[in-house]
């Protein structure tokens, strides 16, 4: 039995773009349209890319607005870390008794260390 060729329509193009923007995996998008995943990639490459890019742009815009209005500290922190390459640093210093140097004693009789 020969396969029926697929012809994209405006409706199926919109479905692919919208579903891609929502983050659905390509096998699920193909199932929604009623085609194989390979057929989806063959006929809807542009829509799959656009859907993802438009969704990412919308989320980035919302996050940027939250960070720049001064009301969302979490958004500000995320922006500085991901876009400005800021990071938290932890500095830990070890000292000996009363803040002095660390004394290391090695006993040659400890054969377990060898």
N, C-alpha and C positions, 0 to 999 in steps of 0.2 A: 504494500500500500504506500504510495508516494506521499511525502509530506506536503501539506498545504503551505504555500509561500505566505509570508507575513508582510503586510503592508501597514506601516504606522499611520495612525490618524492623529488629528489634533488632540482628541480625547486621550489616546494612549500615550502620546508625548507628554501631556500634562500630568497624567498618572505617574509616569516614570520620574519626571522631574520632582513632583511633589513628594512621592514616596522616598526618593533619594535624599531630599532635604530633611525628611523626618528621621533619616538614619537607618531605614530598613535595608537589610542585606539584599544583594542583587538577586539571589535565588527566590526571595519572597516577593520582590518587585515583579520578577518574571511570572511567578505564579498568579499574582493579581491580574496581570495583563493576559495571561493564558498562553505564554510562550516559554521556550527553553531559555535558560540563562545565557547560553551562547548567542541566541537570537536577540536577546535583550541588548547585550553588549555590541552586537553588530549594528543594530538599527537605532539605538538610543544612547550612544556614547556622549553626545553633546548634552542631552537632557540629564543624564546621570551626573555629569560634572557640574552643570549649572545648578542643579538642585542642591548639591552639597555646598557649593560655593556661596549661593544665596543664603542658605541657612547659617553658614559660618559667619558671613558678613552681618546678618541680622543680630546674631548673638554677640559678636564683637562690638557692634554699635551700641547695643543695650548695656553691655559691661562697661564700655568706655564712658557712656553717659553717666552711669552710676559712679564710676571712679572720679569723674571730673566735676560732679555736682557737690562732692564733699560729704555725701550722706552715707556712703557705703565703704567702710574701712576695709572690709575683706576684698572688695573689688580693687581698691587702691593698692593693697598689698600684692594681690595677684598681678596687677599691671607692672609694678616695679620689679617683681621677680621674673616675669615672663618676657616683658618687652624691654626693660632697662637693664636686665641681667644682674639685678641686685640679689644678694642672698644673705641669709643669716649666717653669722660666723660664731663658732663656739671656740673659746680659747680656754684650755684647761692646763693649769700649772700644778705640778707635783712638788712638794717640798718635804723636807725631813722634819724632825722634831723642832718645835719653836720657830718654824720658817727657815731653818737652815737647809743645807744640802742633803741630798739623799745618800745614805751610806749603804754600800753593797758589800756584803761579806761573802766570800766564797771559801767553802771548806773543802779541801782536797779529799777528804775522807767520804764525801757524798758520791758514791759510785753510781747512784741511781740517775745522775745527770748525764752520764756518758753514754 
